[in-house]
Amino acid sequence: MLKIAHLSSAHPRDDSRIFGKQCRTLAAHGHQVTLVVADGLGDARRDGVSIVDAGAARGRLDRMLHATCRVYRRARALDADIIQLHDPELLPAGLLLRRRGRKVVFDAHEDVPLQLLGKPYLNAPLRRLLSAAYARFERRACARLDGVIAATPVIRDKFLPIQPGAVAIHNYPQPEEFGAAAWDGQPLQVCYVGGLSALRGIAELVRACTLLRTPVRVGLAGRFSEPELAAHMRVQPGWERIDAHGVLGRSGVAALMAASRAGLVTLLPAANHLDALPVKLFEYMAAGIAVIASDFPLWRRIVDDAGCGLCVDPRDPAAIAAAIDRLAADPELARRMGRNGRAAVLARYHWRGQAEQLLRYYENL
């Protein structure tokens, strides 16, 4: 039995990758697992995992300056064999914990240098400067840690020169979370689940709603990251076609997908999106509904190989509207694509295989 601590200053305690998959998997196989978070909801114990609350952050700056320190102090008090970091701002804390004799692993959820290059609220020279500075810091810090886990093979490969044992643990879904889509008596609806932002294509989706020829509605589950954008979108004509549900729990997400004909993942072609493996793409497939995805080479290969949906130019509202209308008008096509996607998840894109790899990785550590 290993004593394992997962640390996050930014993610919610019920985060699908951190708690729902990794922590629960490790606990189910006999390890003593603690999750340290900074959400202000108090300490708890769920599914064999002890949750330790370091106190909620008041905004992004407080999270990066103070919540990270509180998370570090709570983690320092734990008698953990291995500590896994889930946020870039926790890397300094990880280095301090390693000096105290702990084994420390960094879980790279995103390609942060590429992500910084796509931040719309920073000017281009500042984006380049911050991206280069963070990339240099990340390389130096992670070279001194005991390991790196990455969410995709592309991210893993960037760490291999400094961490030859780096592994990719894909964020594939747990199919049992999702029941069969309710095709009989189903409302004429498609859905989008995830963060709502300009780079995630919300403006193009709302514009597409003005071009729809069928009476289909769009269910949104997620939170706007930009308040000004939220206010602007809500007064657009296309918003009349949208049912905004806000942030839903896992059961609410599953219910929304089951009541939809297709799921949208039309992120814009930012550098860090092109080689990403968005969990929502695979969750739509697991739910047995068709997908409408951005026409990136990697995503098209997944969708075409599985025969589970349509790929569109995410910058073209007319193309998005045409794909929605096609699936709304042809329920048998949508049903067939949904079945194909579910079969592909059960055969290949499931968490079970990733769980086995995670357990092997910890045993090797």
Secondary structure by P-SEA (a helix, b strand, c coil): ccbbbbbbcccccccccccccaaaaaaaaccbbbbbbcccccccccccbbbbbccccccaaaaaccaaaaaaaaaaaccccbbbbccccaaaaaaaaaaaccbbbbbcccaaaaaaaacccccaaaaaaaaaaaaaaaaaaaaaccbbbbccaaaaaaaccccccccccccccccccccccccccccccccccccccccccaaaaaaaaaaccccbbbbbbbbbccaaaaaaaaaccccccccccccccaaaaaaaaaacccccccccccccccccccaaaaaaaaacbbbbccccaaaaaaaaaaccccccccccaaaaaaaaaaaaacaaaaaaaaaaaaaaaaccccaaaaaaaaaaaaaac
